[in-house]
């Protein structure tokens, strides 16, 4: 049951006042804080393109100079804002069974000056093109979802060119880092900030050993995509399993597949055929002496109903976890794809006109804050009202 229009408008007003007050300490000057508040207003406006001129017009400014100064010349820390976004989102979305979802998205660019721009593959365009790549972490729970971290990927063509780095104001300690390494840093920041999550889900870019080992040591389950040629092997008392993920899938009997929903999508339930192979049971203490309990390493396989296309996932979960739970965790990856689409189409995520390192991180962090505001309002507006008290018949003496 949704809230009334009046209640929803009050939620919008109070939520915006709240976040503007939270970010006020980030700025040493009141006028810059005001510009930041107007920036948020502009991102939430009706304009399809959130360019500097469009945001300036919405703010009543004669030109985009204040908007540009906020992202460029102003002195404030985008990483501190990132931490504010994460803490704000957790107040509404936090849940012990939360899922941290990792993914990247591309930002199409012209020229060579924008920080991190290069000819590289992006799934956003489905091809190699001139673009920036941002790696993101989204938090997903039964209360909703929102971005909580981000990082700009710098190709080696950038990190090997000191002149180019200096021109884009890249911090001197920045070095080349793979996308999985950027994602691992986000996992570490989430754990250090006591973000409550039980699982990590990601596609095959992030199904690598370093992330797996870090999550095992932290006592977190995962469902991480892997390639068809990824090798799996079982040990222990169960049936022997060995080979590439694709070869294992081909040897499975039809009865071992189960049709399950990975959650609701824009066109209804996302149904696929699934199978789960348990490979080995291991004690949690093997990765952290302070932890106890039996965990299972496994292989989760998804088969498209229409064309039979296969996708493969390496899994780590408490022993006894059902395939239904693993499928739901994997299905949460859809939330970050939905978040990218919403943030780009409605909140100007891809409309960053700055070229610098800090300009990218400032713009993206402000968009993340706006998205978190929307997630909070949506959750509160859709929350069920308190149960009505029954009226008992009044007794007269």
C-alpha positions, 0 to 999 in steps of 0.5 A, a space after each residue: 500500500 503506497 503513501 498518499 500524494 501529500 505524505 510522499 511530497 512531505 517525504 521528498 521535502 524532508 529527505 532532501 533537507 536531511 541529506 543537504 544537512 548531512 553533506 554541509 560539513 563537507 564544504 568550507 564555504 556556505 555558497 559551495 554547500 548551497 551549490 551542492 544542494 542545488 546540484 541535487 535538485 537539478 539531478 532530480 529535475 525533469 530535464 532529460 539531460 543533466 548538463 551544466 547549463 540545464 542544471 544551472 537553469 533549474 537552479 536559476 543561475 545565469 550560467 553553469 559556472 557554479 556547477 562547474 566550480 563545485 565539480 572542479 575548483 571547489 575544495 572538498 573530498 568526494 570519498 568523504 561524500 561516498 562514505 556519507 552516501 553509504 551510511 545514509 543508505 544503510 539507515 534504510 536498506 541494512 539487512 543481515 542477509 543483504 547482498 553486495 553486487 559488483 559490476 561496471 558500466 561505461 561512459 561514452 566519451 569523445 576525445 582523449 582528455 577525459 580522465 580514464 578515457 580509452 578505446 575499451 570494451 563496455 557492455 553498455 555499448 556492447 563493443 569496443 569504443 571510446 569511453 570511461 569505465 566505472 566499477 560500482 558496488 550496489 547494496 541490495 536487500 529486501 528493503 531496496 537497493 542503492 549504490 554505496 561505492 564507485 571507482 574510475 578504472 584507469 587503463 595502462 595507457 593512462 597509468 604509464 603516462 605521468 603527463 596525462 595523469 597530471 593533466 587530469 589531476 589524478 592523485 600521485 599515489 594512483 597506480 594501475 589496478 584491475 577491475 577485480 582489484 578495484 572491486 576487492 577494495 570496495 568489499 574491504 571498505 564495506 567490511 571495514 564500515 560494518 556494512 551488513 551483508 551475507 553475500 557478494 554477487 558479480 559476473 565473470 569479470 570478478 570471479 577471481 581467486 583474490 576476491 574468493 579468498 577475501 570473502 572466505 576469510 571474511 565469512 561471506 558467501 558468494 555467487 560469482 560468474 566464471 567462464 565456461 572453461 573454468 575448471 572445477 573439481 570435487 573431493 570428499 564423499 560425494 560423487 566425483 566431479 571434474 572438468 571445465 564448467 561447460 563439460 560438467 554441464 553437458 554430463 548432467 542428466 535432465 532430471 538434475 535441472 530445476 526451473 526456478 525464478 531469479 526474481 521479478 524483472 520488468 517483464 515478470 518473473 525471470 525464469 531459467 533452468 538451474 542446477 547446483 553441484 556441491 563440490 566440497 565441504 570445508 571448515 570455515 576455520 581453514 580461512 579464519 581461525 576465529 570462525 567455525 562451521 561447515 561451508 560448501 564450495 560449489 558450481 551453479 549453472 543457469 540455462 536459458 529456457 529459450 535457447 539453452 545458453 549456459 552461464 556458470 557461477 562459482 559459489 561459497 555458502 554455509 553447508 545446507 544452503 539450498 539452490 533456491 537461495 543461491 539462485 535468489 542471490 544471483 538474481 540480485 545482480 539484476 538490481 545493479 543493472 536496473 540502477 545503472 539504467 535509472 541513474 543514467 536515464 533519470 539522474 544524469 549519471 552519464 552526463 558528467 562534463 568534467 575531465 578530471 579525476 576528482 570531477 568524475 568522482 564528485 559527479 558520480 558520488 552526488 548522483 549516488 546520493 540522489 539515488 539513495 534518496 530515491 531508494 529511501 523515499 520509495 521504501 518509506 512511501 511503500 511501507 505498510 501502515 501500522 495495523 488499525 486498532 479494532 474499535 470495541 463497542 463502548 459500554 455504558 454503565 
